[in-house]
Amino acid sequence: MDLGIRGKKALIGGASKGLGLAAAQALAAEGCEVAIVSRSRENLEAARRKFPSPQAVHPIVADLATSDGVDACIRQADLWASVDILVNNTGGPPPGRSMQLDDDAWRRANESLVLYVKKMCDHFVPPMRARKWGRVVTITSLTVREPVENLVLSNVYRAGLTAYLKGLAREVAADGVTVNSVLPGAYLTERYAQLIEGTMRTSGRSREDVTAELLSRFPQSRFQQPEELGAVVAFLASAKATAVTGAAVPAEGGMLRGMW
Ligand SMILES: NC(=O)c1ccc[n+]([C@@H]2O[C@H](COP(=O)([O-])OP(=O)(O)OC[C@H]3O[C@@H](n4cnc5c(N)ncnc54)[C@H](OP(=O)(O)O)[C@@H]3O)[C@@H](O)[C@H]2O)c1
């Protein structure tokens, strides 16, 4: 199926590795011109080499966890192109339970998970509305639907972010702009490997033990692969997905138990 987005300009956050990189690769495969953001030029150069046409991939070095970094990202993206497709994604917050993290950790999570997305939408959505076409896809987490023990910051801020995205979707729906999010579960990326190592440290158990226990709880008995997430992002960003807006789409291999 041709997703109808050849030539569109897509800006993807946190895209030197993992889910962001997979989203960028899926969009590039559909003929989009892509700009990828990360804190590290070296990581971005390594990521570019994973595309069939590395020179066509525009790297943007910026720290999306800070207000100044988001401004720097916006400035560089404006010099690059008019963004048609905005994929919001950045590193996950540190793990921790309800009473384990200090106020600063909560403020930083608000900055990198919520304010980052709000600032990007404030800047890139108005021109999309003026052009009567645009796509915003935000990578969040299954914690939005079912809070996960030891991930209080993800539970709290991503649920709040999803409420923001739902409101925004309705505000811009009449102008051909859709706003959706994707909820990953257990994709085997660096981030997920770190979560496994954290469990190994706190529980004193081996990697094999921790991994086997996780897999026994996953309905598909496997980790998902980043390209599976990339495919969902590409569809939501596509010209075919006109009827989907304000949705928080699980892509978690059936891990969620709730029906809604
Ligand atoms: N993997 C999963 O199954 C899963 C499940 C639920 C939620 N999530 C969430 O989905 C997001 C992506 O996860 P992932 O597994 O792909 O993570 P990952 O493998 O750690 O990759 C994160 C990417 O974001 C970049 N990044 C991190 N902090 C950044 C910052 N402050 N500014 C700009 N770029 C930044 C990293 O690049 P540099 O290091 O080069 O900056 C890297 O390219 C995270 O928020 C994660 O919590 C993932």
The ligand as a Gaussian input file, in Angstrom:
#p B3LYP/6-31G(d) Opt

LIG

0 1
 N       11.481000       0.332000      24.261000
 C       10.252000       0.186000      24.710000
 O        9.675000      -0.894000      24.657000
 C        9.516000       1.350000      25.306000
 C        8.360000       1.086000      26.034000
 C        7.646000       2.136000      26.576000
 C        8.100000       3.430000      26.381000
 N        9.235000       3.651000      25.670000
 C        9.675000       5.045000      25.514000
 O        9.890000       5.349000      24.153000
 C       10.970000       6.282000      24.043000
 C       12.027000       5.713000      23.104000
 O       12.464000       4.498000      23.664000
 P       13.674000       3.659000      23.073000
 O       13.504000       2.303000      23.635000
 O       13.822000       3.855000      21.611000
 O       14.906000       4.396000      23.810000
 P       16.466000       4.359000      23.487000
 O       16.849000       3.099000      22.810000
 O       17.138000       4.727000      24.753000
 O       16.652000       5.553000      22.434000
 C       16.395000       6.870000      22.826000
 C       16.749000       7.814000      21.695000
 O       16.459000       9.144000      22.133000
 C       17.644000       9.931000      22.087000
 N       17.607000      10.806000      23.235000
 C       17.615000      10.465000      24.548000
 N       17.540000      11.546000      25.319000
 C       17.492000      12.611000      24.476000
 C       17.423000      14.013000      24.666000
 N       17.385000      14.548000      25.893000
 N       17.378000      14.812000      23.579000
 C       17.420000      14.294000      22.334000
 N       17.487000      12.977000      22.090000
 C       17.522000      12.147000      23.150000
 C       18.799000       8.945000      22.092000
 O       19.883000       9.474000      21.370000
 P       21.215000      10.134000      21.989000
 O       21.637000       9.270000      23.140000
 O       22.139000      10.073000      20.804000
 O       20.840000      11.520000      22.383000
 C       18.195000       7.788000      21.287000
 O       18.300000       8.068000      19.908000
 C       11.486000       6.524000      25.459000
 O       10.913000       7.680000      25.990000
 C       11.002000       5.300000      26.203000
 O       10.837000       5.527000      27.585000
 C        9.951000       2.654000      25.140000

